[in-house]
Amino acid sequence: MGAPKYTYPDASPRDGIHLARLIYVYGYSYARSNFYYPVRLDHDLTTGQLLGVVAVASDGEIVGHAGLERSDLGPLGELLAFAVTPGPSGPLRR
């Protein structure tokens, strides 16, 4: 069995539920509360307030995320929401 293969597509509004579940792996320790609400994540991804990249394993499981928040939709943003699954924790399939 070879090393797992990953792709790194842009996060899309349909990924809100998967990103929230990924953040929940770490409990309630993340300072940005929007990341615990899939509908808010989907909204932020739709409006461009949040830009992100997800790491997707060859079996479709989302195993990581890195995001950029653009609160005023201007040219600057804040890097945030770096998360990776710590190991087998149940499916986070896309």
C-alpha positions as CSV (number, residue, x, y, z in Angstrom):
1,M,0.0,0.0,0.0
2,G,1.5,3.3,-1.1
3,A,1.4,6.7,0.6
4,P,-2.0,8.4,0.6
5,K,-2.7,10.8,-2.3
6,Y,-4.2,14.2,-1.6
7,T,-5.7,17.0,-3.7
8,Y,-6.0,20.6,-2.6
9,P,-9.0,22.3,-4.1
10,D,-10.5,25.6,-3.0
11,A,-13.0,25.3,-0.3
12,S,-16.6,25.8,-1.6
13,P,-19.9,26.7,0.1
14,R,-20.8,23.0,0.2
15,D,-17.8,22.4,2.4
16,G,-19.2,24.3,5.4
17,I,-20.4,21.2,7.2
18,H,-17.1,19.4,6.7
19,L,-15.0,22.4,7.9
20,A,-17.2,22.8,11.0
21,R,-16.8,19.1,11.8
22,L,-13.0,19.4,11.3
23,I,-12.8,22.3,13.8
24,Y,-15.0,20.3,16.3
25,V,-12.3,17.7,16.4
26,Y,-10.4,20.2,18.6
27,G,-13.4,20.9,20.9
28,Y,-14.6,24.4,21.6
29,S,-11.1,26.0,21.6
30,Y,-11.2,27.9,18.3
31,A,-11.6,31.7,18.8
32,R,-13.7,32.3,15.7
33,S,-17.2,31.1,16.6
34,N,-18.4,31.1,12.9
35,F,-16.3,28.0,12.3
36,Y,-18.7,26.0,14.5
37,Y,-21.7,26.9,12.3
38,P,-21.8,25.3,8.8
39,V,-24.4,27.8,7.5
40,R,-22.2,30.8,8.5
41,L,-19.2,29.1,6.9
42,D,-21.1,28.5,3.7
43,H,-22.2,32.2,3.7
44,D,-18.7,33.4,4.3
45,L,-17.4,31.1,1.5
46,T,-20.1,32.3,-0.9
47,T,-19.5,36.1,-0.2
48,G,-15.7,35.7,-0.4
49,Q,-15.3,36.8,3.2
50,L,-13.6,33.4,3.7
51,L,-11.2,31.9,1.2
52,G,-9.8,28.5,1.9
53,V,-8.1,25.4,0.6
54,V,-9.0,21.9,1.8
55,A,-6.8,18.8,1.8
56,V,-8.8,15.9,0.4
57,A,-7.6,12.3,0.7
58,S,-8.0,10.0,-2.3
59,D,-11.0,8.4,-0.5
60,G,-12.8,11.8,-0.4
61,E,-12.1,12.6,3.3
62,I,-11.4,16.2,4.1
63,V,-8.3,16.0,6.3
64,G,-7.2,19.6,6.5
65,H,-8.1,23.2,5.9
66,A,-6.3,26.6,5.7
67,G,-8.3,29.8,5.4
68,L,-8.0,33.5,4.8
69,E,-10.5,35.8,6.3
70,R,-11.3,39.1,4.4
71,S,-13.6,40.8,6.9
72,D,-14.0,44.0,4.8
73,L,-13.6,42.2,1.4
74,G,-10.6,44.4,0.7
75,P,-7.2,43.4,-0.7
76,L,-5.9,42.3,2.7
77,G,-6.9,39.2,4.7
78,E,-5.9,37.3,7.9
79,L,-4.6,33.8,7.7
80,L,-6.5,31.6,10.1
81,A,-8.3,28.3,10.5
82,F,-5.4,25.9,10.0
83,A,-6.7,22.5,11.0
84,V,-5.8,18.9,10.2
85,T,-7.5,15.8,11.4
86,P,-5.4,14.1,14.1
87,G,-6.0,10.7,12.7
88,P,-8.9,8.3,12.1
89,S,-11.8,10.2,13.7
90,G,-14.7,9.3,11.4
91,P,-15.5,10.4,8.0
92,L,-15.4,14.0,6.9
93,R,-16.2,13.1,3.3
94,R,-16.7,15.8,0.7
